[in-house]
């Protein structure tokens, strides 16, 4: 059965699928269906061969047998997902194991879907189409970030880099952090804040790397925005450029410490009305509308200031 593939409108850009199975002859019908539907089909007979194949070419999607002699499909998937060069490739398991534990293991090691053997070719084509489409949309978004020249880093919940833009890669290398680092400094991403400045690390040459935690950017991922700035311009951000008066700075400082308007008035010997007026001016200058937003900005700037004196990576 020839199932049309809506993504294929140019024969020169046909999607490549890597089929990994220790008995590829049993998948003859599936491979023929894939080829007749516009796919370029590559075949590997075991996990080791599949990994060697991935050093030579990058398929658009992978169909992986879960149970094979030697390296299992689950272990091969873990290797693929641990490599920044291949972890973006969607992987669908083919398995005769339909027990919940095996299904969960497939998802836990990085698979996006599974089909039960003996496979049904039209079902496999439908699943390939869906996941390939999703992967291409994601790649388009990442390519747009690349072209924009933004220093964007995506982290998992342990702080390990899952993807970074070319600009971010260059900045990390400039400040002595390799892209394959096990984890970035925890202070960059695990402070529970998605507001502004998270870290600033001074370089002897006079530049600093500003790291902004942009918060959650999808399932179990965190986005960081990296930016190079001259130390002469530090500290940066809206708080630094807001031109607060000394009194407004005092009010904001006590606000960040959790004090109420009445508390601040008692401490600074101001009437509650005067404190409220100062807060109105502070919110306007900072471009925020709520007390919590102003507090978050002040707290982030305080955290950054504590780091400006260090020229080393912070734990």
C-alpha positions as CSV (number, residue, x, y, z in Angstrom):
1,X,0.0,0.0,0.0
2,X,1.5,3.3,-1.1
3,X,0.7,5.9,1.6
4,X,1.4,9.5,0.3
5,X,3.8,11.5,2.5
6,X,2.8,15.1,2.6
7,X,6.2,16.3,3.6
8,X,7.8,15.0,0.4
9,X,7.4,17.6,-2.3
10,X,11.0,17.6,-3.5
11,X,12.7,14.2,-4.5
12,X,16.1,15.7,-3.7
13,X,15.1,16.3,0.0
14,X,13.5,12.9,0.7
15,X,13.6,12.0,4.4
16,X,16.0,9.3,5.5
17,X,14.9,6.6,7.9
18,X,17.4,4.3,9.6
19,X,15.9,0.8,10.3
20,X,17.7,-1.2,12.9
21,X,16.8,-4.8,13.3
22,X,18.7,-8.1,13.8
23,X,16.5,-9.8,11.2
24,X,16.0,-7.0,8.5
25,X,14.7,-9.6,6.0
26,X,11.6,-9.9,8.2
27,X,10.9,-6.2,7.5
28,X,11.0,-6.5,3.7
29,X,7.5,-5.4,3.2
30,X,7.9,-2.4,5.5
31,X,11.1,-1.3,3.8
32,X,9.5,-1.6,0.4
33,X,6.5,0.5,1.6
34,X,8.8,3.1,3.0
35,X,10.8,3.4,-0.2
36,X,7.6,3.6,-2.3
37,X,6.3,6.3,0.0
38,X,9.3,8.5,-0.7
39,X,11.8,7.6,2.1
40,X,15.4,6.8,1.7
41,X,15.9,3.6,3.8
42,X,19.1,2.7,5.5
43,X,19.4,-0.7,7.3
44,X,21.6,-1.8,10.3
45,X,21.5,-5.3,11.7
46,X,22.5,-4.4,15.3
47,X,23.0,-1.5,17.7
48,X,26.8,-1.2,17.2
49,X,26.3,-1.0,13.4
50,X,23.6,1.6,13.9
51,X,26.0,3.8,16.0
52,X,28.7,3.5,13.4
53,X,26.2,4.4,10.7
54,X,25.4,7.6,12.6
55,X,29.0,8.7,12.5
56,X,28.7,8.8,8.7
57,X,25.2,10.1,8.2
58,X,22.4,11.7,10.1
59,X,19.0,10.2,9.3
60,X,15.8,12.2,9.9
61,X,14.2,9.4,12.0
62,X,15.1,6.0,13.4
63,X,13.1,2.8,13.6
64,X,14.8,0.6,16.3
65,X,14.2,-3.0,17.3
66,X,14.1,-3.0,21.1
67,X,15.5,-6.5,21.6
68,X,18.6,-7.6,19.6
69,X,21.7,-9.7,20.3
70,X,24.6,-7.7,21.8
71,X,23.6,-4.1,22.3
72,X,19.8,-3.8,22.9
73,X,17.8,-1.2,21.2
74,X,17.3,0.5,24.6
75,X,21.0,0.8,25.1
76,X,21.6,2.0,21.5
77,X,18.9,4.7,22.1
78,X,20.7,5.9,25.3
79,X,23.9,6.3,23.3
80,X,22.1,8.2,20.6
81,X,20.4,10.5,23.0
82,X,23.6,11.2,24.9
83,X,25.3,12.6,21.8
84,X,24.5,16.2,21.0
85,X,25.0,15.5,17.3
86,X,22.2,12.8,17.2
87,X,20.0,13.4,20.2
88,X,17.5,15.4,18.2
89,X,16.7,12.5,15.9
90,X,13.2,11.0,16.8
91,X,13.4,7.3,17.5
92,X,10.5,4.8,17.3
93,X,10.9,1.4,18.9
94,X,9.7,-1.8,17.2
95,X,9.0,-4.4,19.8
96,X,7.2,-7.6,20.6
97,X,7.3,-6.5,24.2
98,X,4.1,-4.8,25.1
99,X,4.5,-5.0,28.9
100,X,4.2,-1.7,30.6
101,X,7.7,-1.9,32.0
102,X,9.2,-2.3,28.6
103,X,7.1,0.5,27.1
104,X,8.1,2.8,30.0
105,X,11.8,1.9,29.5
106,X,11.5,2.8,25.8
107,X,10.2,6.3,26.6
108,X,12.7,6.7,29.6
109,X,15.7,6.2,27.4
110,X,14.5,8.7,24.8
111,X,12.1,7.0,22.4
112,X,9.2,9.1,21.1
113,X,6.9,6.2,20.2
114,X,6.7,2.4,19.7
115,X,5.0,-0.1,17.4
116,X,4.3,-3.7,18.3
117,X,5.6,-6.5,16.0
118,X,4.6,-7.8,13.6
119,X,4.5,-4.2,12.4
120,X,1.7,-2.8,10.3
121,X,3.3,-0.7,7.5
122,X,0.5,1.9,7.2
123,X,0.6,2.5,11.0
124,X,4.4,2.8,10.9
125,X,4.1,5.3,8.1
126,X,1.5,7.4,10.0
127,X,3.7,7.5,13.1
128,X,6.8,8.4,11.0
129,X,4.9,11.2,9.3
130,X,3.8,12.7,12.6
131,X,7.1,12.5,14.4
132,X,9.1,13.6,11.4
133,X,6.8,16.6,11.0
134,X,7.2,17.5,14.7
135,X,11.0,17.2,14.4
136,X,11.2,19.4,11.4
137,X,9.1,22.1,13.0
138,X,11.5,22.0,16.0
139,X,14.5,22.1,13.7
140,X,13.1,25.1,11.8
141,X,12.8,26.9,15.2
142,X,16.4,26.1,16.1
143,X,17.6,27.2,12.7
144,X,15.8,30.5,13.2
145,X,17.7,30.9,16.5
146,X,20.9,30.1,14.7
147,X,20.3,32.7,12.0
148,X,19.3,35.3,14.6
149,X,22.7,35.1,16.2
150,X,21.2,34.7,19.7
151,X,23.2,32.9,22.4
152,X,20.6,30.3,23.4
153,X,21.2,27.2,25.6
154,X,18.7,24.5,26.3
155,X,19.3,22.5,29.5
156,X,17.7,19.4,31.0
157,X,16.7,19.4,34.7
158,X,20.2,18.3,35.8
159,X,21.8,21.3,34.1
160,X,23.3,19.4,31.2
161,X,23.3,21.0,27.8
162,X,20.8,19.4,25.4
163,X,21.2,22.0,22.6
164,X,22.9,25.3,22.1
165,X,23.1,27.8,19.3
166,X,26.4,28.5,17.5
167,X,26.6,31.9,19.2
168,X,26.1,30.3,22.6
169,X,28.7,27.6,21.8
170,X,31.3,30.3,20.9
171,X,30.6,32.2,24.2
172,X,30.9,29.1,26.3
173,X,34.2,28.2,24.7
174,X,35.4,31.8,25.2
175,X,34.8,31.5,28.9
176,X,36.3,28.0,29.2
177,X,33.1,25.9,29.3
178,X,33.0,23.0,26.8
179,X,29.7,22.2,25.1
180,X,29.9,18.6,26.3
181,X,30.3,19.7,30.0
182,X,28.4,17.4,32.3
183,X,26.5,20.3,33.8
184,X,26.6,24.1,33.9
185,X,26.9,25.9,37.3
186,X,23.8,25.3,39.3
187,X,23.5,29.0,40.2
188,X,22.7,29.8,36.5
189,X,19.5,27.8,36.2
190,X,18.3,26.4,39.6
191,X,17.3,29.5,41.5
192,X,13.6,29.2,40.7
193,X,13.6,32.5,38.9
194,X,12.9,33.3,35.3
195,X,13.3,37.0,35.5
196,X,16.6,38.7,34.5
197,X,20.2,38.4,35.5
198,X,21.2,35.1,36.9
199,X,25.0,35.2,36.7
200,X,27.8,37.4,35.6
201,X,31.3,36.0,35.3
202,X,34.1,38.5,34.7
203,X,36.9,37.7,32.3
204,X,40.4,39.1,32.8
205,X,40.3,40.8,29.4
206,X,37.4,42.9,30.7
207,X,34.3,41.2,29.3
208,X,31.6,39.4,31.3
209,X,29.2,36.6,30.3
210,X,25.7,37.5,31.3
211,X,23.4,34.5,31.8
212,X,19.6,35.1,31.9
213,X,17.4,32.2,33.0
214,X,14.4,32.4,30.7
215,X,12.6,29.7,32.6
216,X,10.8,26.6,31.2
217,X,10.9,26.1,27.5
218,X,9.0,22.9,27.0
219,X,8.8,19.6,28.8
220,X,11.6,19.3,31.4
221,X,13.9,21.8,29.7
222,X,15.2,25.2,30.7
223,X,16.3,28.0,28.4
224,X,19.2,30.3,29.1
225,X,20.1,33.4,27.1
226,X,23.8,34.2,27.0
227,X,25.2,37.6,26.3
228,X,28.6,39.2,26.2
229,X,29.0,42.6,27.9
230,X,31.8,44.9,28.8
231,X,32.6,45.1,32.5
232,X,32.5,48.9,32.1
233,X,28.8,48.6,31.5
234,X,28.0,46.3,34.4
235,X,25.7,45.9,36.1
236,X,23.2,45.8,33.3
237,X,19.5,45.3,33.0
238,X,16.4,47.5,33.6
239,X,17.2,47.9,37.3
240,X,20.6,49.4,36.6
241,X,19.3,51.8,33.9
242,X,16.1,52.8,35.8
243,X,17.8,55.8,37.5
244,X,16.2,55.3,40.8
245,X,16.6,58.1,43.4
246,X,18.5,57.2,46.6
247,X,15.2,57.1,48.5
248,X,13.5,54.9,45.8
249,X,16.5,52.6,46.1
250,X,16.0,52.3,49.8
251,X,12.3,51.6,49.4
252,X,12.9,48.9,46.8
253,X,15.6,47.4,49.0
254,X,13.2,47.0,52.0
255,X,10.4,45.8,49.6
256,X,12.8,43.1,48.4
257,X,13.3,42.0,52.1
258,X,9.5,41.3,52.4
259,X,8.5,44.5,54.2
260,X,5.0,46.0,53.9
261,X,4.3,49.6,53.0
262,X,3.6,50.3,56.7
263,X,6.9,48.6,57.7
264,X,8.9,50.6,55.2
265,X,7.2,53.8,56.4
266,X,8.1,53.0,60.0
267,X,11.7,52.2,59.1
268,X,12.3,55.2,56.8
269,X,10.0,57.5,58.8
270,X,7.7,58.1,55.9
271,X,3.9,58.1,55.7
272,X,2.3,55.1,54.0
273,X,1.0,57.5,51.3
274,X,4.6,58.6,50.6
275,X,5.8,55.0,50.4
276,X,3.0,54.2,47.9
277,X,4.0,57.2,45.8
278,X,7.6,56.0,45.7
279,X,6.5,52.6,44.7
280,X,4.5,54.0,41.8
281,X,7.6,55.8,40.5
282,X,9.7,52.6,41.0
283,X,7.2,50.4,39.1
284,X,7.1,53.0,36.3
285,X,10.8,53.2,36.0
286,X,11.3,49.5,36.1
287,X,8.5,48.8,33.6
288,X,6.7,46.4,35.9
289,X,3.2,46.4,37.3
290,X,3.4,44.3,40.5
291,X,5.4,44.2,43.7
292,X,6.5,40.6,43.0
293,X,8.0,41.6,39.6
294,X,9.9,44.5,41.2
295,X,11.1,42.2,44.0
296,X,12.3,39.5,41.5
297,X,14.2,42.1,39.5
298,X,15.9,43.5,42.7
299,X,16.8,40.0,43.9
300,X,18.3,39.0,40.6
301,X,20.4,42.2,40.5
302,X,21.6,41.6,44.1
303,X,22.6,38.0,43.1
304,X,24.5,39.3,40.1
305,X,26.3,42.0,42.1
306,X,27.6,39.3,44.5
307,X,29.2,37.6,41.5
308,X,30.8,40.5,39.8
309,X,34.0,40.4,41.9
310,X,34.8,36.8,40.8
311,X,36.5,36.0,37.6
312,X,35.8,32.3,37.9
313,X,32.8,30.0,37.3
314,X,30.5,29.8,40.2
315,X,29.2,26.5,41.6
